Amino acid sequence: MSGALPGARFAIGYGTNGFADHTLDDAVTVLHALGYEGLALTLGHPHLDPFASDAPRTAERLRGRLDGLGWRVVVETGTRYLLDPFRKHRPTLLDDDASSREDFLRRAIELAGLLGADCVSLWSGVLPEGVSADRAADRLRERLAPIVVEAAAAGVPLAFEPEPGMLVETVADALALRADLGDPEALGLTVDLGHCVVVEPDGVVGALRAAGALLRNVQLDDMLPAAHEHLEFGHGALDLAAALRTLDELDYRGIAAVELPRHSHDAPGAAARSMTAIHDAWEAR
């Protein structure tokens, strides 16, 4: 049973991209004090550089600390400027040369194995200039397929995240991609609740139900319909109580982690307010 929410079968976590001004150890200390029970670890600066020579050792040390707390972890790969200091999130699997992204994802799988992570979460990227949607889709399938095979061999599930403005934007898009790849068991879905407000035609409840048993990872945040901007709960249009009720009805047993990547300046405060909002929504569900 979950410790954060009475009776819940999923764990409430927090994304490290919302603690960019804290060391990883200090972030865990704060989140533990606030009642969290899981970590959504965004690889890269400032917490765990996947390209550093000591990355495996850092991952093993972190796993030891999480074991002591009884915490779970998911690995997130949405780091800004990790692969190119001039272009945020680039290259993606859609670009002409995706080799550094492919290498990054393989390193993420390796580190996820050392961490005993629930999954590695990833996304498609935006359509590159001058590349047609059909060509980009071909590239995505060609490049993702071997990564799925490697993840399966390593025993590390993947969770594909639809993102507003990206080639794979909705849960329906992600399910179609999975079908194109032969519905591999190793490939599940990440659903960000805020994204559902922006792009999902059937809203957050419909998106979660469509993902169903393929749901491997959930991100918690609020949004307004007109903008892909992660907001604290109560500042957007998300029905958090309905979302949590749906996760409960689906018997979701993974991590549901708050994702507020622009709130590091007030990380402890944002984390505390988020936990209060989640508790209130759980009681109101």
N, C-alpha and C positions, 0 to 999 in steps of 0.2 A: 504494500500500500504506500501511497505517496505521503510524505511528511508535511509538505507545504499546504496541500488541500485535503481536508478530511474526506476519505473515501475515494479519492481520485486514484486511477490506475496509471496515470501519466505523471512524469516528473516536471516540475517547474524549474527552468534554468534561466540563464542570462547570457547574452552574447558579449564576448570580450571586446568586440569592436566598439562597445559603449563604455569601455574602461581604458581608453588609449593613453590616459595620463597616469595610470597606475601600473605598477609592476604586476605580473601575472599572480604572484603570491599574494600581494595586497588585494587584488581584485577578488581572489577566492576568499580571503579573510573577510572582506566586507560582505560579500554575497552570502557566505555561511552565516554571518551574524544576523542577516535579514531574513533567513529562513529558506533561501534557495537550496536546490538539491541537484543541480546539474549545470553543465557548462557548454555553451556553443562557442567553440574555440576557432576564431578566425586566424588562419595561418598567416604569418608575415610579421612585419614590424607592428608594435614593439614587443610582442610576446613570444612567438616561436617562429623563427625564420626557418622555413623548410630547406633552404639552401645552405644553412650554416653547418659546419662540420660536426658541431656538437648537438645538432637537432635531435638525433635519436636518444642521446643521453638526457636531454631536456625533457623529451616526451616520457621517458621511463620514470624520471623523477616526478613529473606531474602526475603520472598514473599512480605512483605511490601515495601522493598526497590525497588524490581523489578517492583512492581505496580507503584511506583512513577516515574520510568523511562519508563514505558510502554513496559517492556521487557518480553520475553517468556523464558522458561527454559525447558530443557530435563535432565533427570537423567541418568548418565552413571555409570556402575557397574564394570568397568575394572580396579579397584584399584589394585596396586601391594602390595603384602605382608600384606594385611588387615586381612586375615583369618589365615595365617600361616607365621610367621616371617622368616622361612627358605626357603619357596617355593613360588615363584612368581605366583600369580593368582590361587593358589590351596587352598583348593580342588575346583574342578569344579563339575558340575552335572554328570560327567562321572566317578568320583572316587568311590572307594568302599564305603566310608562314605562321603556323600555329605550334611550332615545335616547342617553344618555351612554355606554352600553356599545357601541352601534353606532358612535358617533363614535370611541371608543377603538380598536375593531377596525379601522376604516378608517385611522386614524393608524398602527396597528401594521403594516398592509399597506404603507403608504407608506414607513415607516422600514425595513421588511424589504427593500423594493426598493433603497433606498440602501445597505443593508448587504450586499446580495447574499446574503441569508439563504436557507437551505435551505427554510424554511417558517415560517409563523406557527401556533403551537399555541393552541388554544382549547377551551373546554368549555361545557356547557349551563348549569350552576348547579343549585341545589337547588330543589325545588318551593316556590314562595311560599305563605305562609299564605292560605287561602281560594281558591286556584286549583286546579282539578282537573288530574289528570295529562293528560287528553285536551286540555284547553284550553291547558295549558303546552306540550304537544307541537305543537299548532297554531301557537302563537306562535313556537316555536323554528324550525319549518320556514319560516314566513312571513318571519321576520327574518334567518335565516341565508341563504336563497336569494339575495337581492341581494348579500350580502357575498361569497358564493362567486363570483358573476358579476364583481364588481369585482376580486377577487383574481386571477381568470383573466385579466382584461383587463390587469392590472398584471404578469402573469407571475410571481406569487407563490403557491406552493402553500400550502394550508391543511392542518392536521393536527388532527383532532378527537380530543380525549382523553376517554375514559370515566373517571369519578371515583366512588369509593364514596360513596353517599349522594346523588348527583346524579340528575337525571332520566335522563340517559344515563350508565349506571353500568358497563356491560360492553362488550366488543368487539362482541358480538352486537347490543346496543342501537345502537352507533355505525354498524354496517353496515346496520341497518334504517333509520336516519335517512338515511344516504347513498342507499339505494335509494329512499326516499320523495322525495328531491330529484332523482332521475333518474340516480344514479351519476355525478355530475360529475367529470371528470378532475382538476379543481383541488382536490378534497377527498379527502385521505387520512386516515390515523390516527396518533395518538400512543398509545403503550402505555407505561405506567409499570409496571415489573416488580413493585414492592411492591403496587400495587393488585391485581395478579393474585392475590396470596396471600389478599387479603381477599374479593374478589367473583367471581373467574372460576371457573366450575364445572369447567373442564378445566385449571386451573392456568396457570402462566406459559407453559409450552410450548404448550399448546392455544391460549391467547390469541394468542401470537405467530404461530402457524401460521394461525389464523383471519384475522388481519390480512394476512398474506402480502405480496403485492406492493403492497398499499396502505399499508404501513408507511412513514411519512415521518419519524418522530421517536421516540426511545426515551429514557425516563428510568430511571435506575438508582438503586435504594435497596432496603432491606430492610423488611419489615413482619411483624407477627404477625397471624394470621387474625382476631382479634377487634377490631382497632383500626386506623383509618386514621391511622397515625403513622409518619412517615418516620424510619427507623432506619439506623444504619451497618450495613454488611454483617457478618453473623455474630451480629447481635442479634435477628434475626427468623427466619422460616421459609423464606425464599427459597432455592431451589437456583440459585445464581448461575452455576455451571458449566454446568448444563443450559440456562439462558437464553442464555448466550453461545454455546453450541454450536448452539442453534436459530437465533440470528441469523446465525451462520456458514453453516448449512445453507440458510437463506433467501437467502443472498447479499445481506444487508442492507448498504447502502453509505452510510447516513446517519450522523448523530451519535447516539451513546449517551452521555448526560450524567448524571452523578451529581446527584441532587436531594436536598439535605439542608437545607431552609429553616429549621430550628431549630438549626443548628449554627454560626452565624456567630461565636459566642463563642470557638470553637476552629477557625476555618475552615482555617488551614494544616494543623493536625493532622488534621482530618477528611479533608481532601483527600489528604494523604499516606497515611493508613491505607486510604482508599478505593482509591487506585491500587495499593497492595500487594495488597489483596484481589482486585481485578480481574485483576491479573497471575497470582495464584495460581489463581484460578478458570479463567482461560484455559489455563493449563498443565494443569489437571486435567480439562479438558472431554472 
